[in-house]
Amino acid sequence: MSVGPLSKLAGRLAPYCLAIATGGVLLCISALVIPLSQLAILAFVAGAVLLWSAVLVRVLNYRHSLRRRRIRDTLAACLENDAAAAFSTDMDGVIGYANHAAVTRFGKHRGNSLVTALEDLFASPAATLSRLQSRALAKGAAREDVVMRHGHMRLSVHLIDGEGFLWRLENVAAQNTGLDGDAISLPMLSLSRNNTILFMNEPLRRLIGHQAKTLDRIISDLPIRPGDVHALSAVDGRIYARIAQYESGATGRKELYFLPEVTPSVGEWDAFDALPVALLKVAVDGSILQSNRHSRELLAIPTHDAFNLGDLVEGLGRPVQDWVSDVAMGRARKPEFVRASRPQNDTFLQITLNRVEGNDGQVELIAVLSDATELKSLEAQFVQSQKMQAIGQLAGGIAHDFNNLLTAISGHCDLLLLRHDEADPEYGDLVQIHQNANRAASLVGQLLAFSRKQTLKPKVIDLRDTLSDLAHLLNRLVGEKVTLTLTHDVGLLPIRVDKRQLEQVIMNLVVNARDAMPAGGEIKVETRNEVLREGLARDRVTVPPGEYVIISVTDQGVGIPQERLPKVFEPFYTTKRTGEGTGLGLSTAYGIIKQTGGFIFVDSVVGSGTAFTIYLPAHTARAEAVVEAAHAPDSEGEVSAERGSGVILLVEDEAPVRAFASRALRLRGYTVIEAENAEEALETLEDKTLHIDVFVSDVIMPGMDGPSWVSEALKDRPGVKVVFVSGYAEDHFAAQQARIPNSSFLAKPFSLSELTAKVQAQFD
């Protein structure tokens, strides 16, 4: 509750109350002796006003004093038994009240300033208190953590009644570092973010013989090299000590621990257990002589007895003993990154080894261990992303050549099948060639799906209808021991996807779920709508806000260990035995979903099962459009038996593909003019009397590419339609194709019927 303006005014006038009353009495007495009646009345009125004002000031000041006394009594009742020291001060910082903890810790300072009481507690108390007081006046309260000479303290202040402050000092040393500098025998100091010395403990002051305020007054060979030996400036001369550094990430403060360069005794190593720095003493043969608590926790060992450094770390690419010997002989000094052998989780360490020569000439090594797990994790993520990018580039790069070969193989096989019937002895062999060519094309398609460079044919579908059509096939896939359950959300929103590719994703997930339940169980395929009001962040990606259709595939299988979950979408990674899987199923699903604009996540508990969750953006098409799209006839793959007529200019640099395509089109009645490259095609078109109905051109060719020569040719022949064919995905040149009117795309490998159907569509 704030103080009223009258109370504030009364407080200011209270020291002058007696003078005001005296003036009022004198004016009233003078009114009795003044001969002029009007002047006497005026003097009497003025005197009466002054008297009443004095009385009012006294009354208000008394009430205010009572109010302040009640507040002080209330604070005393609340804070008297508080374990933290508490003071109340006026606006000038003069102490009015101190609780029992404050009196016990600082003595009686009532009537003195708070700065005086705290001047020996931490550096620059006046500046700190002034800063906190200003913030409390602006915001009502403030607090700050400060480094004392004996640990850390939280200093908080609250504005009381608009005219005083309540200060509270809470020791938080245990919460920040767990150490009291003077409670350990090892020399140490605390540094601020800008390397100002905040505190030196008594052992360090004894070691160097003086108190310093700047780091260069102590360490003569700056900058600090953690784990290395530095020269210290002491009163009695130079002292050499090894420095271990501990950083408090949140505050930016650092603590330096000094290990004098003498061979430590067992008793001294016992003192190192309190340090937050991992230390080992290692013999030249690699055996662990001494260790502190933090190093044993990092290495997951109960004690240093009977352990060798080579038993605890690995990953140098050479025996650990060779590295230890090199350091002992002075041939190596750089830190090494290693992996700890004993912890169950991957723990990576950076170890700095330095040789120490004792008074007896015996050489030993001091090892400073730093936890580098987070650094190695980031490095592994970067390497993984580079590997995935390389595989994607490889898949996209080889797809063109593979698809040209597969187009020629399957195409000529189609031509042979046209001349043989089922009674021919060679018919079965041709069918086998055709089937295996299709399997090879499917494998290349999976690689392209992973690298997200395949050609998608999206359309708006109702997922419920798609899953209903797929249910019969899925039931056959899972077998009799597994139950398949389909559950749909009422009013499921439509989505725009490549129907066949989405079916492939769901089949891959269901087959994996079946394989995870060799004894049988239940697989649940559920769909639902979900609206994200804000981004969903998980697995290093963020799903943007919006409407989504969720597909989840859940099994009751053996589950996937947590350490393997980040790898399940990698190509060729599989937990199945050799010969049971290619490792491309989940990577294919991942690529298809990502290329569609969706997200896929996996959750698993070993022994309980696994759940794959797919987020696909909902489509805002009208329901009738969805139904039309869902039930529209799919002309792709239909064998066109109609004979056509027209002139086709076929431009293809691969001779086997060009030979197959030319024969296939001629069989359907078209006139085909062949060209090996773009330059030859343009030379052919120089004959203005030559009539061309359709250009069929490869996209990527030596010299001028397909879209470039077609754009040039259309300047003189604007009405000619275009069919582009390529082993790359359509989006590889989508920007160029968009500038060419009346153009369509056919992905390699294509069959005889697909080619003729695509060309025939240009005449319809």
C-alpha positions in Angstrom: 0.0 0.0 0.0 1.4 3.4 -1.0 1.7 6.5 1.2 -0.8 9.3 0.5 0.4 12.9 -0.4 -0.8 14.4 2.9 1.2 11.9 4.9 4.3 12.6 2.8 3.8 16.4 3.4 3.3 15.8 7.1 6.4 13.9 7.2 8.4 16.7 5.6 6.8 19.4 7.9 7.1 17.4 11.2 10.5 18.9 12.2 9.1 22.4 11.9 5.9 21.7 13.8 6.9 23.5 16.9 8.0 26.6 15.0 4.7 26.7 13.1 2.7 26.5 16.4 4.9 29.2 18.0 4.3 31.5 15.1 0.5 30.9 15.3 0.5 31.7 19.1 2.4 34.9 18.5 0.1 36.1 15.8 -3.0 35.4 18.0 -1.4 37.5 20.9 -0.5 40.3 18.6 -4.1 40.5 17.4 -5.1 41.6 21.0 -2.8 44.6 21.0 -3.2 45.8 17.4 -5.4 49.0 17.4 -6.8 48.5 13.9 -9.7 46.0 14.0 -9.3 44.7 10.5 -5.6 44.1 10.8 -6.2 42.4 14.2 -8.8 40.0 12.7 -6.4 39.1 9.9 -3.5 38.4 12.3 -5.8 36.3 14.5 -7.1 34.2 11.5 -3.5 33.6 10.3 -2.4 32.6 13.7 -5.4 30.2 14.1 -4.5 28.6 10.7 -0.9 28.1 11.7 -2.0 26.5 15.0 -4.5 24.2 13.3 -1.8 23.3 10.7 0.6 22.4 13.5 -2.0 20.2 15.2 -2.9 18.5 11.8 0.8 17.9 11.0 1.3 16.3 14.5 -1.8 14.1 14.1 -0.9 13.0 10.6 2.8 12.4 11.6 1.7 10.4 14.6 -0.6 8.2 12.4 2.2 7.8 9.9 4.6 6.8 12.7 2.1 4.2 14.0 1.7 2.8 10.5 5.4 2.5 10.0 5.8 0.9 13.4 3.1 -1.7 12.4 4.9 -2.4 9.1 8.2 -2.8 11.0 6.6 -5.1 13.5 5.0 -7.2 10.7 8.4 -7.5 8.9 10.1 -8.4 12.2 7.5 -11.1 12.9 7.9 -12.5 9.4 11.6 -12.3 9.0 13.0 -12.6 12.5 13.5 -16.4 12.2 14.4 -16.3 8.5 17.6 -18.2 7.8 18.6 -15.5 5.3 19.9 -12.1 6.6 17.3 -9.3 6.1 17.5 -5.5 6.6 15.1 -2.6 6.2 16.5 0.8 5.1 15.2 4.2 4.4 15.6 6.0 1.1 19.1 7.0 2.0 20.2 3.4 2.8 20.2 3.8 6.6 19.4 0.6 8.4 16.2 0.6 10.5 15.7 -3.1 11.2 17.9 -6.2 11.0 16.7 -9.7 11.7 18.4 -12.3 13.9 20.4 -13.8 11.0 21.6 -10.4 10.0 22.7 -9.4 13.5 24.4 -12.8 14.0 26.3 -12.5 10.7 27.1 -8.8 10.5 26.7 -7.5 14.0 24.5 -4.5 15.1 24.4 -1.8 12.5 21.1 0.0 13.3 21.5 3.6 12.3 24.5 2.9 10.0 24.3 2.6 6.2 23.9 -0.8 4.6 27.0 -0.2 2.6 29.0 -0.1 5.8 27.5 -3.5 6.9 28.4 -5.2 3.6 31.7 -3.5 2.7 33.7 -6.6 3.6 31.3 -9.1 2.0 32.0 -8.5 -1.7 33.6 -6.1 -4.1 32.1 -2.7 -4.8 29.0 -3.0 -2.5 28.1 0.7 -3.0 27.7 0.4 -6.8 25.8 -2.9 -6.5 23.4 -1.5 -3.9 22.8 1.7 -5.8 22.1 -0.3 -9.0 19.6 -2.5 -7.3 17.9 0.4 -5.5 17.4 2.2 -8.7 15.8 -0.8 -10.3 13.6 -1.4 -7.3 12.4 2.3 -7.5 11.5 1.7 -11.1 10.0 -1.8 -10.9 9.2 -2.3 -7.2 11.8 -5.1 -6.8 15.1 -6.3 -8.1 17.7 -9.0 -7.4 21.2 -10.0 -8.5 23.6 -12.8 -7.9 27.0 -11.6 -6.7 30.3 -13.4 -6.0 31.4 -13.0 -2.4 34.8 -13.8 -1.0 33.3 -17.0 0.4 31.0 -18.3 -2.3 28.0 -16.8 -4.1 25.0 -14.8 -2.8 21.7 -13.7 -4.1 20.9 -10.1 -3.1 17.2 -9.0 -3.4 15.5 -5.7 -2.6 11.8 -4.7 -2.4 10.3 -1.2 -2.2 8.3 -0.8 1.0 5.5 1.7 1.2 7.2 4.0 -1.2 9.7 5.3 1.3 12.0 2.4 2.3 13.5 -0.9 1.2 13.6 -4.5 2.4 17.0 -6.2 1.6 17.5 -10.0 1.8 20.8 -11.8 1.4 20.6 -15.5 0.5 23.6 -17.7 0.3 23.4 -19.7 -2.9 26.9 -21.1 -3.1 25.6 -24.7 -3.1 23.3 -24.0 -6.0 25.9 -22.6 -8.3 29.1 -24.5 -7.8 28.9 -26.6 -4.7 32.2 -25.1 -3.6 33.3 -22.7 -1.0 36.6 -21.3 -2.0 38.1 -21.3 1.5 36.7 -24.7 2.3 39.2 -26.5 0.0 43.0 -26.6 0.4 43.7 -26.2 -3.4 44.6 -22.7 -4.5 41.8 -21.2 -6.6 40.2 -17.9 -7.8 37.0 -16.8 -9.5 36.9 -14.6 -12.6 34.1 -12.6 -14.1 33.1 -12.7 -17.7 35.7 -10.1 -18.6 38.5 -11.8 -16.6 38.3 -9.5 -13.5 39.2 -11.3 -10.3 36.2 -11.6 -8.1 37.7 -13.8 -5.3 40.9 -15.5 -4.3 40.9 -18.1 -1.6 43.3 -18.3 1.3 45.5 -21.1 -0.1 46.2 -19.0 -3.2 46.9 -15.9 -1.2 49.4 -18.0 0.8 51.0 -19.5 -2.3 51.7 -16.2 -4.0 52.0 -14.1 -0.9 49.7 -11.2 -2.0 46.2 -10.2 -2.9 45.7 -9.3 -6.6 42.8 -7.6 -8.4 43.9 -8.3 -12.0 44.9 -11.7 -13.5 48.2 -10.4 -15.0 49.4 -9.7 -11.5 49.2 -13.4 -10.8 49.9 -15.2 -14.1 52.8 -13.8 -16.0 52.4 -15.8 -19.3 48.8 -15.1 -20.3 46.6 -16.2 -22.1 45.4 -19.1 -20.0 46.0 -22.6 -21.5 43.8 -25.0 -19.5 45.7 -28.1 -18.5 49.1 -26.5 -19.1 51.8 -25.2 -16.7 51.9 -21.4 -16.1 54.3 -19.2 -14.3 52.8 -17.4 -11.2 54.2 -14.1 -9.9 54.8 -14.7 -6.1 56.5 -12.5 -3.5 59.3 -15.0 -3.2 59.8 -15.4 -6.9 58.3 -17.3 -9.8 56.2 -20.4 -9.0 55.0 -22.9 -11.6 51.6 -24.4 -11.4 49.3 -26.3 -13.7 45.9 -24.6 -14.2 42.6 -26.4 -14.5 39.6 -24.2 -15.6 35.9 -24.7 -14.8 33.4 -22.5 -16.6 29.9 -21.7 -15.4 28.0 -21.6 -18.6 25.0 -19.6 -17.4 26.8 -16.7 -15.8 30.0 -16.7 -17.9 32.1 -16.8 -14.7 35.2 -19.0 -14.5 37.1 -20.7 -11.7 40.8 -21.4 -12.0 42.4 -24.1 -9.9 46.2 -24.1 -9.5 48.2 -27.4 -9.1 51.7 -26.5 -8.0 54.3 -28.4 -10.1 55.3 -31.0 -7.5 54.3 -34.7 -7.4 51.1 -34.7 -5.4 50.8 -37.0 -2.4 47.8 -39.2 -1.8 46.5 -36.7 0.7 46.6 -33.9 -1.8 44.8 -35.9 -4.4 42.0 -36.5 -1.9 41.5 -32.7 -1.8 41.0 -32.8 -5.6 37.7 -34.7 -5.2 35.9 -31.4 -4.6 37.0 -30.0 -7.9 34.6 -29.8 -10.9 37.5 -30.6 -13.2 38.3 -34.2 -14.1 41.9 -35.1 -13.2 44.0 -38.3 -13.5 47.6 -39.1 -12.5 49.0 -41.6 -15.0 52.2 -43.6 -15.0 54.4 -43.8 -18.1 53.1 -47.3 -18.7 49.5 -46.0 -18.8 48.3 -47.3 -15.5 46.1 -44.9 -13.4 47.8 -43.9 -10.2 45.3 -41.4 -8.9 41.9 -40.0 -9.9 39.4 -37.5 -8.6 35.7 -38.0 -8.3 34.7 -36.1 -11.4 37.1 -38.2 -13.6 35.7 -41.4 -12.2 32.2 -40.3 -13.0 33.2 -39.5 -16.6 35.0 -42.8 -17.0 32.3 -44.8 -15.1 34.9 -46.5 -12.8 34.4 -47.0 -9.0 38.1 -46.4 -8.3 41.4 -45.9 -10.1 42.8 -49.2 -8.8 43.9 -51.8 -11.4 42.9 -49.7 -14.5 45.0 -48.7 -17.4 44.2 -45.6 -19.6 44.0 -47.9 -22.6 41.3 -49.9 -20.9 39.2 -46.7 -20.4 39.4 -44.8 -23.7 39.6 -45.7 -27.4 39.6 -44.1 -30.8 43.0 -42.6 -31.3 43.7 -44.8 -34.4 46.8 -46.1 -32.6 47.4 -47.8 -29.2 46.8 -45.4 -26.3 50.1 -46.5 -24.8 52.0 -45.1 -27.8 50.4 -41.7 -27.2 51.2 -41.9 -23.4 54.8 -42.8 -24.2 55.1 -39.9 -26.7 53.9 -37.4 -24.1 56.2 -38.9 -21.4 59.2 -38.4 -23.8 58.1 -34.8 -24.7 57.3 -35.7 -28.3 53.6 -34.8 -28.2 51.6 -32.1 -26.4 48.3 -31.6 -28.3 45.0 -32.7 -26.8 43.3 -35.8 -28.2 39.6 -36.6 -28.7 38.7 -40.1 -27.5 35.7 -42.2 -26.7 35.2 -43.5 -23.2 34.9 -47.3 -23.3 32.9 -48.1 -20.1 29.8 -45.8 -20.1 26.8 -47.4 -21.8 26.0 -44.1 -23.6 28.5 -42.6 -26.1 30.8 -40.4 -24.1 33.5 -38.5 -25.9 36.4 -36.8 -24.0 39.1 -34.3 -24.8 42.2 -35.4 -22.9 45.2 -33.1 -22.3 48.3 -35.0 -21.1 51.3 -33.2 -19.6 54.4 -34.6 -18.0 55.4 -33.9 -14.5 58.9 -34.6 -13.1 59.0 -35.1 -9.4 61.8 -34.2 -7.0 63.2 -37.7 -7.3 63.4 -37.4 -11.1 60.5 -39.8 -11.7 58.2 -38.8 -14.7 54.5 -39.0 -14.3 51.6 -37.6 -16.3 48.7 -35.4 -15.3 45.6 -35.8 -17.5 42.9 -33.2 -17.6 39.6 -34.6 -19.0 36.9 -32.5 -20.6 33.5 -33.8 -21.7 33.3 -33.3 -25.5 30.1 -35.4 -26.1 28.0 -32.4 -27.2 30.8 -31.2 -29.5 31.1 -34.7 -31.0 27.4 -35.0 -31.4 27.2 -31.8 -33.4 30.2 -33.0 -35.5 28.4 -36.3 -36.1 25.2 -34.5 -37.2 27.2 -32.4 -39.6 29.0 -35.5 -41.1 25.6 -37.3 -41.3 24.1 -34.4 -43.2 27.1 -34.3 -45.6 26.8 -38.1 -46.1 23.1 -37.8 -46.8 23.7 -35.0 -49.3 26.4 -37.0 -51.0 24.1 -40.1 -51.3 21.3 -37.9 -52.7 23.6 -36.4 -55.3 24.9 -39.8 -56.2 21.3 -41.2 -56.6 20.3 -38.2 -58.7 23.4 -38.4 -60.8 23.3 -42.1 -61.7 19.5 -42.0 -62.3 19.8 -40.6 -65.8 22.3 -43.2 -67.0 20.5 -46.1 -65.3 17.1 -45.0 -66.6 18.4 -44.7 -70.1 19.7 -48.3 -69.9 16.5 -49.6 -68.3 14.4 -47.8 -71.0 16.3 -49.5 -73.7 16.1 -52.9 -72.0 12.4 -52.8 -71.1 11.5 -51.1 -74.4 13.1 -53.6 -76.7 11.7 -56.4 -74.5 8.2 -54.8 -75.2 9.0 -54.9 -78.9 9.9 -58.6 -78.7 6.8 -59.5 -76.7 4.7 -58.0 -79.4 6.1 -60.6 -81.8 5.7 -63.6 -79.5 2.6 -65.2 -77.9 2.4 -67.3 -74.7 2.9 -70.5 -76.7 6.4 -69.5 -77.8 9.3 -71.1 -75.8 11.0 -67.7 -75.6 7.9 -65.9 -74.1 8.7 -66.9 -70.5 12.3 -65.7 -70.8 11.1 -62.3 -72.2 8.7 -62.0 -69.3 11.5 -62.6 -66.8 13.7 -60.0 -68.5 10.8 -57.5 -68.4 10.0 -58.2 -64.7 13.6 -57.9 -63.7 14.0 -54.6 -65.6 10.9 -53.3 -63.7 12.6 -54.4 -60.4 15.7 -52.5 -61.4 13.6 -49.5 -62.2 11.9 -49.8 -58.9 15.3 -49.9 -57.1 16.4 -46.7 -58.9 13.0 -45.2 -58.0 13.7 -45.9 -54.3 17.0 -44.1 -54.5 15.4 -41.2 -56.2 12.6 -41.2 -53.5 15.2 -41.0 -50.8 17.0 -38.1 -52.5 13.6 -36.5 -53.2 14.4 -36.2 -56.9 11.7 -38.5 -58.3 8.8 -37.4 -60.4 5.6 -37.1 -58.4 2.1 -37.0 -60.0 0.1 -35.4 -57.2 -3.7 -35.2 -57.2 -6.3 -34.5 -54.6 -7.6 -37.6 -52.9 -9.8 -38.8 -50.1 -7.5 -40.8 -47.8 -10.3 -43.0 -46.6 -11.1 -44.2 -50.1 -7.4 -44.9 -50.8 -6.9 -46.9 -47.6 -10.2 -48.8 -48.2 -8.9 -49.8 -51.7 -5.5 -50.8 -50.2 -7.0 -52.7 -47.2 -7.3 -56.0 -49.2 -3.7 -56.0 -50.3 -2.5 -55.0 -46.8 -4.4 -57.9 -45.2 -2.7 -60.3 -47.6 0.7 -58.7 -46.7 0.4 -59.0 -42.9 -0.7 -62.7 -42.9 -3.0 -64.6 -40.6 -1.1 -64.1 -37.3 -1.4 -60.3 -37.5 -4.6 -58.2 -37.2 -4.9 -55.0 -39.2 -7.1 -52.3 -37.9 -8.1 -49.2 -39.9 -9.6 -46.2 -38.1 -10.6 -42.9 -39.8 -11.5 -39.5 -38.4 -15.1 -38.4 -39.3 -14.9 -35.7 -41.9 -11.3 -36.3 -42.8 -9.9 -33.5 -44.9 -8.6 -34.2 -48.4 -4.9 -34.2 -49.2 -2.9 -33.6 -52.4 -0.3 -36.4 -52.9 0.9 -38.9 -55.5 -1.5 -41.7 -54.7 0.8 -44.5 -55.8 3.7 -43.2 -53.8 1.6 -42.7 -50.7 0.4 -46.3 -51.0 4.1 -47.4 -51.2 4.8 -45.5 -48.0 1.9 -47.1 -46.1 2.8 -50.6 -47.4 6.5 -50.2 -46.3 5.4 -49.1 -42.8 2.9 -52.0 -42.5 5.4 -54.6 -43.7 8.0 -53.3 -41.2 5.4 -53.5 -38.4 4.5 -57.1 -39.4 8.2 -58.1 -39.4 8.6 -56.6 -35.9 5.9 -59.0 -34.6 7.0 -62.5 -35.5 4.6 -64.0 -32.9 1.7 -61.9 -34.2 -0.2 -58.9 -32.8 -2.2 -55.9 -34.0 -1.2 -53.2 -36.4 -3.3 -50.0 -36.2 -3.5 -47.6 -39.1 -5.2 -44.4 -37.9 -6.1 -41.2 -39.7 -7.3 -37.9 -38.1 -7.4 -34.2 -38.6 -5.2 -31.9 -36.6 -4.8 -28.2 -36.4 -1.4 -26.8 -35.2 -1.9 -23.3 -33.8 1.8 -22.9 -33.4 4.9 -24.7 -34.8 5.6 -28.2 -33.6 9.3 -28.6 -32.9 10.8 -32.1 -32.7 13.7 -34.2 -34.1 15.5 -31.0 -35.2 12.6 -29.9 -37.5 9.7 -27.6 -37.0 6.2 -28.4 -38.4 4.7 -25.0 -39.3 1.2 -24.1 -38.1 -1.7 -25.1 -40.2 -4.2 -27.9 -40.9 -2.8 -31.4 -41.3 -4.0 -34.9 -41.9 -2.2 -37.4 -39.6 -1.5 -41.0 -40.5 -0.2 -43.2 -37.8 1.0 -46.8 -38.1 1.4 -48.5 -34.7 2.6 -52.0 -33.9 3.1 -54.1 -30.8 6.5 -55.4 -31.8 9.9 -55.6 -30.3 10.6 -51.9 -30.6 13.7 -50.0 -31.7 16.5 -49.1 -29.2 16.8 -45.3 -28.6 20.3 -45.1 -29.9 19.1 -46.6 -33.3 16.1 -44.3 -33.8 18.1 -41.5 -35.5 19.4 -43.9 -38.1 16.2 -45.7 -39.2 15.6 -43.3 -42.1 19.2 -43.7 -43.5 19.5 -45.6 -46.8 20.8 -49.1 -46.5 20.4 -49.1 -42.7 18.4 -52.1 -41.5 18.0 -54.1 -38.3 17.0 -57.2 -40.3 19.3 -60.1 -41.0 21.3 -60.3 -44.2 19.0 -61.0 -47.2 15.8 -60.0 -45.4 15.8 -56.3 -46.4 17.6 -53.7 -48.5 17.4 -50.9 -45.9 15.7 -48.7 -48.4 12.1 -49.0 -47.2 12.1 -46.3 -44.6 14.5 -44.0 -46.5 12.1 -44.3 -49.4 9.1 -43.4 -47.2 11.0 -40.5 -45.7 11.9 -39.1 -49.2 8.4 -39.4 -50.5 6.8 -37.7 -47.5 9.4 -34.9 -47.5 9.0 -34.3 -51.3 5.2 -34.2 -50.8 5.7 -31.4 -48.2 5.0 -33.5 -45.2 6.8 -34.8 -42.1 7.4 -38.3 -40.7 8.4 -39.1 -37.1 9.1 -42.3 -35.2 8.5 -43.2 -31.5 9.5 -46.5 -30.1 9.7 -48.3 -26.7 11.7 -51.5 -26.7 9.4 -54.4 -25.9 6.2 -52.4 -26.4 6.2 -51.4 -30.0 6.8 -48.6 -32.5 4.6 -45.8 -33.9 5.3 -43.9 -37.2 3.4 -40.6 -37.5 3.0 -38.8 -40.8 1.9 -35.1 -41.1 0.5 -34.2 -44.5 -0.8 -30.7 -45.3 -4.6 -30.7 -45.7 -5.9 -29.6 -49.1 -8.7 -27.0 -49.3 -10.4 -28.4 -52.4 -14.1 -28.7 -52.6 -15.5 -32.1 -51.8 -16.9 -32.8 -55.3 -13.5 -32.0 -56.8 -12.0 -34.5 -54.4 -14.5 -37.2 -55.5 -13.8 -36.4 -59.1 -10.1 -36.7 -58.6 -10.4 -39.9 -56.6 -12.5 -41.6 -59.2 -11.0 -40.2 -62.3 -9.8 -42.8 -64.8 -6.0 -43.3 -64.8 -4.9 -43.5 -68.4 -1.3 -44.0 -67.5 -0.3 -47.6 -68.1 -3.2 -48.3 -70.4 -2.1 -49.9 -73.6 -3.0 -47.7 -76.5 -4.0 -50.0 -79.5 -5.1 -47.0 -81.7 -3.1 -46.2 -84.7 -2.1 -42.6 -85.0 -1.0 -40.4 -87.8 1.3 -37.5 -87.6 5.0 -36.5 -87.8 7.2 -36.8 -84.8 10.7 -35.2 -84.4 12.5 -37.5 -82.0 15.7 -36.0 -80.4 17.6 -38.4 -78.1 21.4 -38.7 -77.7 21.2 -42.3 -76.4 21.2 -44.5 -79.5 19.4 -47.6 -77.9 16.7 -45.4 -76.4 16.3 -43.6 -79.7 16.0 -46.8 -81.6 13.4 -48.2 -79.3 11.3 -45.0 -79.2 11.4 -44.7 -83.0 10.3 -48.2 -83.6 7.5 -48.0 -81.0 6.1 -44.8 -82.6 6.3 -46.2 -86.1 4.5 -49.3 -85.0 1.6 -47.1 -84.0 1.5 -45.4 -87.4 3.5 -42.2 -86.8 6.1 -40.8 -89.1 9.3 -40.4 -87.1 12.3 -38.1 -87.9 15.3 -38.9 -85.7 18.0 -36.5 -84.5 21.0 -37.4 -82.3 21.3 -33.9 -80.7 19.7 -30.5 -80.5 22.0 -29.0 -83.2 21.0 -31.7 -85.7 17.3 -31.1 -84.8 17.6 -27.4 -85.5 19.4 -28.1 -88.8 16.5 -30.5 -89.8 14.0 -27.7 -89.0 15.7 -25.3 -91.4 13.5 -26.9 -94.1 10.4 -24.6 -93.8 8.3 -27.0 -95.9 8.7 -29.8 -93.3 5.6 -30.2 -91.2 6.1 -31.4 -87.6 3.2 -32.2 -85.2 5.1 -33.1 -82.0 8.6 -32.7 -80.6 9.8 -35.6 -78.5 13.0 -34.6 -76.9 15.4 -35.7 -74.1 16.1 -33.0 -71.6 19.8 -33.5 -70.8 22.0 -33.8 -73.9 25.6 -32.9 -74.9 25.7 -29.4 -76.2 22.3 -27.6 -76.2 19.8 -29.1 -73.8 16.2 -30.0 -74.7 14.3 -26.9 -73.4 16.8 -24.6 -75.0 16.5 -26.0 -78.6 12.7 -26.4 -78.3 12.4 -22.7 -77.3 14.4 -21.7 -80.4 12.4 -24.0 -82.6 9.0 -22.7 -81.4 9.8 -19.2 -82.6 9.1 -20.4 -86.2 6.7 -23.2 -85.3 4.6 -21.9 -82.4 1.8 -24.5 -82.7 4.0 -27.6 -82.2 3.4 -29.6 -79.1 6.3 -31.0 -77.0 6.9 -34.1 -75.0 10.1 -34.0 -72.8 11.6 -37.3 -71.6 14.3 -37.6 -69.0 15.9 -39.9 -66.4 15.9 -36.9 -64.0 12.9 -35.8 -62.1 10.5 -33.3 -63.6 11.3 -30.6 -61.1 15.0 -30.7 -62.3 14.0 -28.4 -65.1 10.5 -27.3 -64.1 11.3 -23.6 -64.3 12.5 -24.0 -68.0 9.5 -26.2 -68.9 7.0 -23.7 -67.5 8.2 -21.2 -70.1 7.4 -23.6 -73.0 3.7 -23.8 -74.0 1.9 -27.1 -74.8 4.6 -29.2 -73.2 4.3 -32.3 -71.1 6.8 -34.7 -69.4 7.4 -38.5 -69.5 9.8 -39.9 -67.0 12.3 -42.6 -67.9 12.2 -45.6 -67.8 9.0 -45.7 -69.9 7.3 -48.6 -71.6 6.1 -48.8 -75.2 2.5 -48.2 -74.2 3.4 -45.3 -71.9 5.3 -43.6 -74.7 2.6 -44.1 -77.4 -0.2 -43.0 -75.0 1.7 -39.8 -74.1 2.3 -38.9 -77.8 -1.3 -39.8 -78.7 -2.6 -37.5 -76.0 -0.9 -34.6 -77.9 -3.3 -35.2 -80.8 -6.5 -35.4 -78.7 
